[in-house]
Amino acid sequence: MPIRIARKAIGAIILGIDKVTSPRAPSRSSQQQALIDQKTDGLKIYEMHACPFCVKVRREIKRLGLNIARTDVKKHADDMTTLISEGGKFQVPCLRIENQQQVTWLYESDEIIKYFRNICLEAN
Ligand SMILES: N[C@@H](CCC(=O)N[C@@H](CS)C(=O)NCC(=O)O)C(=O)O
């Protein structure tokens, strides 16, 4: 299947570029990091390793120095099922946000990145 092979090749190239240009985490006080960790505690990214939109989100997570739980839905069929049944569709990346027992699912890499940036702004 040529499309499958092309996708795999593009994925490998993106992962390679990501590896050599990986962003650096910011340096912050342990107190500030603890505050941010508290704010990101109920978050989990549903992703696939070689998905370019997931790479974009992972890079931002690293650039912002966030500790976010992640699951690769290709490797974890149960998480794939949860994503589809609770989130509403199969699309990655998707951010599961659990806040005081309320769960919401945020699709779209740009929206997820905005959400992360706001957390950091609020913690400053
Ligand atoms: N606009 C979305 C695009 C996300 C997207 O297309 N993800 C692909 C994987 S790279 C996907 O989940 N496709 C669903 C499918 O293959 O059915 C974003 O920026 O997050």
The ligand as an SDF file (V2000), in Angstrom:
LIG
                    3D

 20 19  0  0  0  0  0  0  0  0999 V2000
   -6.7570   19.2530   13.0540 N   0  0  0  0  0  0  0  0  0  0  0  0
   -6.3650   18.1520   13.9030 C   0  0  0  0  0  0  0  0  0  0  0  0
   -5.8520   17.0340   13.0320 C   0  0  0  0  0  0  0  0  0  0  0  0
   -5.5570   15.7680   13.8300 C   0  0  0  0  0  0  0  0  0  0  0  0
   -5.4310   14.5640   12.9340 C   0  0  0  0  0  0  0  0  0  0  0  0
   -5.7250   14.6060   11.7250 O   0  0  0  0  0  0  0  0  0  0  0  0
   -4.9820   13.4580   13.5110 N   0  0  0  0  0  0  0  0  0  0  0  0
   -4.9580   12.2240   12.7880 C   0  0  0  0  0  0  0  0  0  0  0  0
   -3.6970   11.4290   13.1240 C   0  0  0  0  0  0  0  0  0  0  0  0
   -2.2400   12.2600   12.5760 S   0  0  0  0  0  0  0  0  0  0  0  0
   -6.1400   11.3980   13.1940 C   0  0  0  0  0  0  0  0  0  0  0  0
   -6.4260   11.2470   14.3580 O   0  0  0  0  0  0  0  0  0  0  0  0
   -6.8530   10.8750   12.2350 N   0  0  0  0  0  0  0  0  0  0  0  0
   -8.0250   10.0680   12.4950 C   0  0  0  0  0  0  0  0  0  0  0  0
   -8.1060    8.8760   11.6110 C   0  0  0  0  0  0  0  0  0  0  0  0
   -7.0640    8.4780   11.1000 O   0  0  0  0  0  0  0  0  0  0  0  0
   -9.1920    8.3430   11.4930 O   0  0  0  0  0  0  0  0  0  0  0  0
   -5.3430   18.6520   14.9130 C   0  0  0  0  0  0  0  0  0  0  0  0
   -4.6700   19.6600   14.6590 O   0  0  0  0  0  0  0  0  0  0  0  0
   -5.2520   18.0550   15.9900 O   0  0  0  0  0  0  0  0  0  0  0  0
  1  2  1  0
  2  3  1  0
  2 18  1  0
  3  4  1  0
  4  5  1  0
  5  6  2  0
  5  7  1  0
  7  8  1  0
  8  9  1  0
  8 11  1  0
  9 10  1  0
 11 12  2  0
 11 13  1  0
 13 14  1  0
 14 15  1  0
 15 16  2  0
 15 17  1  0
 18 19  2  0
 18 20  1  0
M  END
$$$$
